[in-house]
Amino acid sequence: MMKLTTKIIAGLALAGLLGACSGHQSPAPITKAIPAAVKPQAQVDRTMYYIPVPRLPGQRTVADVLHVYGEYATRKLNPYFAQAKVSYPPREVTFVALKQEMKLELWARDNGEFRFIRDYRIKAASGVTGPKLRQGDEQVPEGIYRIEELNPNSHYHLSMKLNYPNALDLFHAEMDGRADLGSDIFIHGRANSIGCLAMGDEAIEELFVLTAQVGAENVKVVIAPHDPRTFPLKANSVDLPEWTSGLYSLISREIKALSSGVKSVKTGL
C-alpha cells in the first residue's frame, strides 16, 4: 500500500513539471463573472492557503482556485483599489504589459474613468521588440487582446489564455501570406517563458482571481514593446513588417487614453 501511494504522488509531481507555454492542460472556459470572495479577515497567513493535489491531474476548477486564493488575493488587492478610489471588484480592467520595462500595469474603473491600481514585475518574457509573426519565433505578441480562458490546471501554477491570434493578427497574416501563426499565449505563474508573460505565482493568483471576479469579457490586455508615454513607439527596424507602425499607433492611443486623467506618479510594489 505504501509503495502504491508513493508511485501515485510521484506521478502527479512529474505531470506538473511537463510542458512549456504551449503545454498548458486543457483550460476551463469562461462563461460569466464569478461573485467576489467574502471579505477576508485581517492578518491572514499565506501558509494557510494551499490547494491539495487532486486525485487526478486536471480536476481543479476556477471555483476551486477562488475558494483557496480568493480571500487572500482580495485582501491584498483591496488597499490598492481603495487608494485609487475604485470599488472592488471593479466593472472593467485593463492590463498593460510593457516588454522593455518588464512591467505589467493594472488599471480599473467602476462608473468613472480608468484609474491606475498598481503594477507587477514581469519575471520572464521571451523575444524582442516586434509583434509575434509565426509559430516558434518565441515572441511575446504585441497588440490589444482579450482573455479567452482561465486555466486552473496550468503547469505554471495558474494561467490566463490570450486570444492570440486576434482578428488583426489574422488580417495581417493573410495580407503577408503567412501561415502557422502559433497560439497558446498565456499570462501565467512561475518565472520562465516561451512567448508568454511569466508573472510569478503570487502575482498570477491576484490577476487570476481578479479576472474571475470581474469576468473575462470585461478584461482587456494591451501589450507594447515599451512605454509610449516615455518615448514614442516607432517601427525603426527594417525587419519589422510595414504595418507595424499602424499597430503601434493603436497601442499608443489605447495606453495614453488610460492615463490621460492621471496626474500622480505611478508606483508599484
N, C-alpha and C positions, 0 to 999 in steps of 0.2 A: 504493500500500500504506500509506504514512504517513497519507494522508487518511482511509482506511477505519479505521485503528486509532484515529485521533483522534475520529472520529464514534462509534465504539463506546464509548470511555471517556467521552465527553461524555454519551452516552445513559444509561449506567449511573449517572453522577453525578446527572443530572436525576431519575432514578427514585427515588433515595434521598431527594430533597428533597420529594417529593409526599406529600400525605395529612396528616390530623390524627390525633387519638387514635382516631377511628373508621376510619382509613385504614391500619391495620396490614396487612401482607401476610399471607397465609394461614399460621397458625402450625402447628407440628408438635405432634401430640397426645402427651400424656404417658401412658405405659403402665406404667412401673415405675421404681424407683430406679436411678440410674446410679452405678456404683462411684466412690469418691473418687479424685481425681487422685493421682499419685505424689508423695511428699514432695518439695517443691521444695528447690533448693539456696539457700544464703544469698546475699544481695546481688544479687538478680536485677533487672536494669534493665528498667523498664516499657517502654522504647522497643523492646525486643526482641519485645514482644507486639503483634501486629497480625494481622488477617485479610485475606488478599489478596482483591481484588474477584473474585467468582465469574464464571464465563463467562457466566452468565445470571442475572438477578435472581431471588431466592427459592431458590437452590440450597443455601444454608448450612443445616446441621443442628445439633441440640443437641450431638451428638458433636463437631462442628467447634468449637463455642464452648468446650467443655470442653478440647479439645486445645490451643486457643490461650490461653484465660484461666484454665483450671482450676488450673494450678500457681501462677500469680501470685495469684489470689484466695484460694486455700488458704493460701498463705504469709502473706497479710495478715490472714486471719481466725484462724489458729491461736493467736496470742498472746492474743486476747480470750477464746477458749474455754478456754485453759489457765488464765488468771487466774480465770475463773468455775468452774473445776474441772468442765467438761463436755467429754466426748470429742468429737472431730471426725472425720467428720461425726456430728451428734447423731441421736437417734432421732426427735425431734419438734421442730418450730419453730413459733413464733407471731410474726408481725409485728404490731405495734401502731402504727397511724398516727393521729397527733393533729393535726387540721386547724388549730386555732388556734395551736398551738405550732410548726407546720410541722416536725414531727419524726416519724421512724419508728424505733421501738424493735425490737430483735431479742432475742427470748427463745428459749431452747432447753433441752432436757433429754435425758439418756440414760436411766438407770434410776431417777432420783430426781425431785425437784421441778423445776419450771421455774426457770431462773436467767437473770438479765439478762446479756446478752453485750455489746452496745454499741448506740449509736443513730446515726442518719444524719439529716442535714438534708434535708427535702423542698424541692426547689428551685422547684417550682411546683405549685399545686393550685387549680383554679378553683372558684368558687361561694362559698357562705356556710354558716353553721350550718344544719343540717337535712338530712334524707335526700333522696336523689335520687328524683324522682317521675315524670319524663317525659323523653322524647327532647328534646334541645335545651335543657334547663334549665342545662346546663353545671355541674351539681352533682357533686362527688365524693360517692359514696354513703356512707351510714353503716350499720354493721351488722357481722355476723360472716360472713366469706366464705372461700371456698377458691380455690386457684389451679387452674384447669382446663386451661390450656395454657401452654406455654413457646414463645415466638416468637423464633427466632434470626434472622429476616429483617425485623425491625421497621424502620420509617422512623425510629424513635427509638433506634437502636443495638441494644438488646435490650429485650424486654418480656415480661411475665407477665400473662396474662388472668385476671381475676377472674370468678367465677360469678354476676355480677350480670346480671339479677335472680335472686336466690335464692328459695327456697320461701316465705320470709316476705315478701319484696317482692311476689311474685305474689299471695299471700293478701291482703295489704293493698290491692293494686290492685284485686282483684276486689271486695272489700268497699266500696271507694270508687267503683267504677265507672270506674276509669281504664284506659286502654289506651295502647299505644305507649310503653312504659317506657324505651326506649333500651337500649343494650347496648355492647359493646366498651369496657369499662372495664379499663384496664391500669395496672400499675406498670411504668414504663419509664425509659429514659435521657433525655438532653438536659435542657432546662430550660424547656419550655413545655408547657401542659396545657389540655385542654378536657374536664374531668370525670375526668381521670386523675391519678395521683401521679407526677410527674416527679422522678427521683432524681439525675440527672446520670449520666454514662457509667461512671465508676469504681465508683460505688455499685451500679448495676444489674448490673455484672459480678459483684460479690460476691454479691448477692442471687440472681441467676440461677444461678450456679454452685452455691451452697449448696442452692437448691431442687432442682436437677437431681440433686445427690448424695444428698440426703435422700429425695427422691421427693415429687412434688407432693401426693400423697394424705396426706402427713404434715405438711403446712404449712397453718396457719390464718392468716387476715388479719382483724384487728379494726380497724375504722375508727370513730373517735369525734370528735365536734365539738371537744372539748377534753379535757384530762386529768382524769378523775373523781377521781383521788387528790389533786388540788389543791383543787377545789371541785366540788360535785355537778352531775351532768348534769340539767338541768331544761328542759322544753319550755315556755319562757316566752312565746314569740311566738304571737300569735293566728293567724299564717299557717301554723303547723305543724299537721299532722293530729293528731287526738285520740289516735291510737295511738302517737305519738312517745314519750310518757312510758314506755310499756311497753318500747319498743325501747331507750330509754336505760337502763332498769333492767337489761336483758340485757347491754348493752355494759359497764356499770359492774361487774357481777358478774364478767364474763369478765376484765376488766383487773385488778380487785382480787384475784381468785383467783391470778393470775400472781405478783403482787408481795407476797402475804401473808407469805411467808417471807423476804423480802429486807429486811435491816436497813441495808445500806450505801447511801450516796448514789450514784445512777447518774450516770455521766459518759460522754460520747461524744467521738469525735474526728471 
